[in-house]
Amino acid sequence: MSNQKNKIPAVYLNDETHQAMKKWSQYQGTTMPKLAQMLLEEMQPVLEQLIETYEEILAGNDKNKALNKLLAKGLSLAAEKLTEDDEEAEDATDNGKSG
């Protein structure tokens, strides 16, 4: 993964999205731009899979097969993220134990 940072000049949000991001950034103790960056970077693997699926369909490949592959990959990514989160929670619990 590249460490190069690319800027998006402006993003305009509807009120509902803006309020949700504002509240979540407060809960997370971060700024809205940093939260937006984190959310978009977390989406990168999903975006890559959407692009791959779209390109398969444009190439004339079986649409249902491509969409099923997208769904399977999405579930796989979600499972990986849940496993990472579980391991981080276990590590935090283990580090808090005395004895």
N, C-alpha and C positions, 0 to 999 in steps of 0.2 A: 504494500500500500504506500502511496506517495505521501510525503509530508507537505507537498506544495499546497498552499491555500488559494482558492479561487473565490472571488467575491461575486455575489449576486447583488446588483445595485439596489433594488427595492422590491419588497414583497408586500402586497396589500392584502389584508385579511378581512373577512366579514366580521361583524361584531361578535358573533358567537364563538368563532375560532379564536379571535383576539382575547376575549375574556377567559376562555379555557386555558390558553397558553399563559396568560398573565397569572392566573391562579396557580397553575402547575409550576411555573417558574418560581413563584413565591414559596410554594411547598418544598421545592427542590433547593431553595437557597441560591438560585442562579438568576441570570438576566434572561430576558426573552430572546435576544439574539443567540446566546449560548445554548438555550433550550432548543431553538429552531435548528441550530447547527447539529446538536446531538441527535434530534429526531430524524433529520434528513440523512445523517451519516448512518444511523441505525437502519434506515430504509434502503441503503445502497444495495445489499444483496437481493432484496425483493425487486428493486428497480432493474437490476441486471437480468433477473429471471423474466420480468415482464418484457424487456427488450428482446431477449432470446425467443420467447414465445411468439411475440408479434412478428419477428423476422421469419420464424418457421411457418407461420400462417401466410405471410406475404409470399414466401417461396412456394406456396401451393401444397404444403404438407397437410396431413389430416388435422383439421381444426380441433376436433374432440380429443385426439391423442395429445396435441400440443397443450390444450387446456388442462387435461388430466396430469400431464407432466408438471405444469405450473402449480397445480394444487398440491401434488406430491412434494415438490420442492419447498413450497410454502410451509407445509406441515413439518418437513424435515428441519427447516430453519427455525421454526417455532420450538420444536423439541430440543434443538441444540441450545437455544437461548434459555429455555427453562432449565436445562441441565446445568448450564453455566451459572444461572441465578441460584440454583440449589447448592452448587458447590461453593459459591461465594458466601451464602448464608451459613453453610456448615463450617467454613473456615473462620468466619466471624464468631460463631458460637464456640468453636474449639479454642480460638485465641482468647476468649473471655473466661475460659475455665481456669480455675486455680487448682493447684494440687499436686 
